[in-house]
Every structure is written in structure tokens, then in C-alpha cells.
């Protein structure tokens, strides 16, 4: 498993180099699961620098997200995960701040397959997210995000886990 995490970190670093020409940001997040497990997330975002459906109301855009999450469990040992996801964002029009909603589906690798009372079934998980927030002039962003991890029935058991978090992203 350690090798898998090292390979994922190396792949994320290489992807970061390939997206260096695009706008990037560092994400900090803190959240909690229904089992009272605290989550601490450190991530990178790389904007797609593309817009679709642009109008007076807003525009559809997106970014790549790569992150490390520490899961601080109460009952069992803590866990670690690496994730990578494409994220679609609908950004509403505004001058000094722009509200947004986001959704994405990506992949994650967990260090072990147990998290509190949840048995994940495998280290490989899908990461589904839904969130909303505000982007400020200058590139800073604050928001709320619900993230679900599950192996989609690839292996058993498949308890899955959800994290609800606040996050802040600062531009690089």
C-alpha cells in the first residue's frame, strides 16, 4: 500500500508540473464524518482556463484537484488518503465576489481499508463531491463541500464514508 501511495504522490507531482502554465491554488480544508472522524485536507487546484455556457448569469468552468487527507479517528487508528479529481464549477457573475456551485467525480487511495466503523473493502475508492462557496477578487475562495468515498461495489464490503468540510483556497 505504501508503494501505491508513493506512486500516486509522484503522479500528482508530475501532473502539477504539466499544469504549471495554468492558474493554480492551494486548498486547506477541515471537516468531519458522521462517525466524528475529523478530516484535514491539503490540496492543489489547477484551473482548466476554459469557459462554457458563458452569459450574464455566469459561466461553466472547472479545475483539476489533487489532495492529501488525514482522517483522525476516535475509535480506531487514523487513516490517510490521496485523491485526484476533475471538478466542474458553475460560477455566477459578480465583480468583487462570485458565488459558485461545484461537482466532481475522481479517484482516491486510502492507506488502509477501515475508518472508524466503516469497512471500505479496498484501498481504491471513488471520490464524489458536491459543494458551494464564494470566489473573491484576487483568487481567494471559501466554501463548503460534501465528499463521498465508495468503491462502487467493486469489492465487498462497501460501507463508504462521507466528509462534510469547510475549505479555503488561496492562489499561487
C-alpha positions in Angstrom: 0.0 0.0 0.0 2.9 2.4 0.8 4.1 1.9 -2.8 0.7 2.8 -4.1 0.6 6.0 -2.1 4.2 6.9 -3.2 3.2 6.3 -6.9 0.1 8.4 -6.5 2.1 11.2 -5.0 4.7 11.0 -7.8 1.9 11.1 -10.4 0.3 14.1 -8.7 3.6 15.9 -8.7 4.2 15.2 -12.4 0.7 16.3 -13.2 1.3 19.5 -11.3 4.4 20.2 -13.5 2.3 19.7 -16.6 -0.3 22.2 -15.5 2.1 24.9 -14.3 1.2 27.3 -17.0 -2.4 27.5 -15.8 -3.7 29.3 -12.7 -3.1 27.2 -9.5 -4.2 27.4 -5.9 -3.5 25.7 -2.6 -6.5 24.3 -0.7 -6.9 23.9 3.1 -9.9 22.1 4.5 -11.2 20.8 7.8 -14.3 18.6 8.2 -16.0 15.8 10.0 -17.7 12.5 9.2 -20.9 11.2 10.7 -18.7 9.0 13.0 -17.0 12.1 14.4 -13.8 11.5 12.5 -12.0 14.8 11.8 -10.6 15.3 8.3 -7.8 17.6 7.4 -7.2 18.2 3.7 -4.3 19.8 1.9 -4.6 20.1 -1.8 -3.7 21.7 -5.1 -6.0 23.1 -7.8 -5.2 23.7 -11.5 -7.8 25.7 -13.4 -8.8 24.5 -16.9 -8.7 28.0 -18.3 -11.8 27.2 -20.3 -15.4 28.5 -20.1 -18.6 27.2 -21.5 -22.2 28.5 -21.4 -21.0 32.0 -20.6 -23.8 34.5 -20.1 -24.8 37.5 -18.0 -25.7 35.0 -15.2 -22.4 33.2 -15.1 -20.2 30.5 -16.7 -19.3 26.9 -16.5 -15.7 26.1 -15.9 -13.6 23.6 -14.0 -10.3 22.6 -12.4 -8.2 19.6 -11.5 -7.9 18.8 -7.8 -5.2 16.7 -6.2 -5.2 16.3 -2.4 -3.9 14.6 0.7 -6.4 14.0 3.5 -5.6 12.9 7.1 -8.5 11.1 8.8 -8.2 11.5 12.6 -10.3 8.7 14.0 -11.8 8.5 17.6 -12.2 4.7 17.9 -9.7 3.2 15.5 -6.4 4.2 14.1 -6.2 7.2 11.8 -6.1 6.9 8.1 -4.6 8.8 5.1 -5.8 9.2 1.5 -4.6 10.7 -1.7 -7.2 11.8 -4.3 -7.4 13.2 -7.8 -10.5 14.6 -9.4 -11.8 16.7 -12.3 -14.3 19.2 -10.9 -17.0 21.2 -12.9 -17.9 24.6 -11.5 -20.8 26.9 -12.3 -19.5 30.4 -11.3 -22.2 33.1 -11.0 -21.4 36.6 -12.4 -20.1 39.2 -10.0 -17.4 41.9 -9.6 -15.8 41.6 -6.2 -17.1 38.1 -5.4 -18.6 35.3 -7.4 -20.8 32.6 -5.8 -20.3 29.1 -7.3 -21.5 25.5 -7.1 -19.3 22.6 -7.9 -19.5 18.8 -8.6 -16.8 16.2 -9.4 -16.1 12.5 -9.5 -12.5 11.3 -9.1 -10.4 8.6 -7.5 -8.7 8.1 -4.1 -6.3 5.7 -2.5 -6.6 5.0 1.3 -3.7 3.8 3.4 -6.0 1.1 5.0 -9.5 -0.2 4.4 -11.0 0.7 7.8 -12.2 4.0 9.0 -14.0 4.1 12.4 -17.0 1.7 11.9 -16.8 1.8 8.1 -15.2 -1.1 6.2 -14.2 0.3 2.8 -13.5 -3.0 1.2 -10.5 -1.8 -0.8 -7.9 1.0 -0.7 -9.2 2.2 -4.1 -12.2 4.5 -3.7 -14.2 6.8 -5.9 -14.4 10.4 -4.7 -17.7 12.2 -5.4 -18.1 15.8 -4.3 -20.7 18.5 -4.2 -20.1 22.0 -2.9 -20.7 25.7 -3.0 -18.9 28.8 -2.0 -17.6 32.2 -3.0 -14.6 33.3 -5.1 -13.2 36.7 -4.2 -11.4 39.2 -6.4 -7.7 38.2 -6.4 -8.4 34.4 -6.5 -9.2 33.6 -2.8 -12.1 31.2 -2.2 -14.1 29.9 0.7 -16.7 27.1 0.6 -18.5 24.1 2.0 -18.2 20.7 0.5 -19.7 17.2 0.9 -17.5 14.4 -0.3 -18.4 10.7 -0.5 -15.9 7.9 -0.8 -17.0 4.4 -2.1 -15.6 1.6 -4.1 -18.9 1.4 -6.1 -19.3 -2.3 -5.3 -16.0 -3.3 -6.9 -15.2 -5.1 -3.7 -17.0 -6.1 -0.5 -17.8 -4.7 2.0 -18.6 -1.3 0.6 -19.6 0.8 3.6 -18.3 4.1 2.1 -17.8 7.3 4.1 -18.9 10.9 3.8 -17.0 14.0 4.9 -18.5 17.5 5.3 -15.9 20.2 5.3 -15.1 23.9 5.1 -12.3 24.9 2.8 -10.2 27.9 1.9 -8.2 28.1 -1.4 -5.5 30.7 -2.0 -4.0 31.5 -5.3 -0.3 30.7 -6.1 
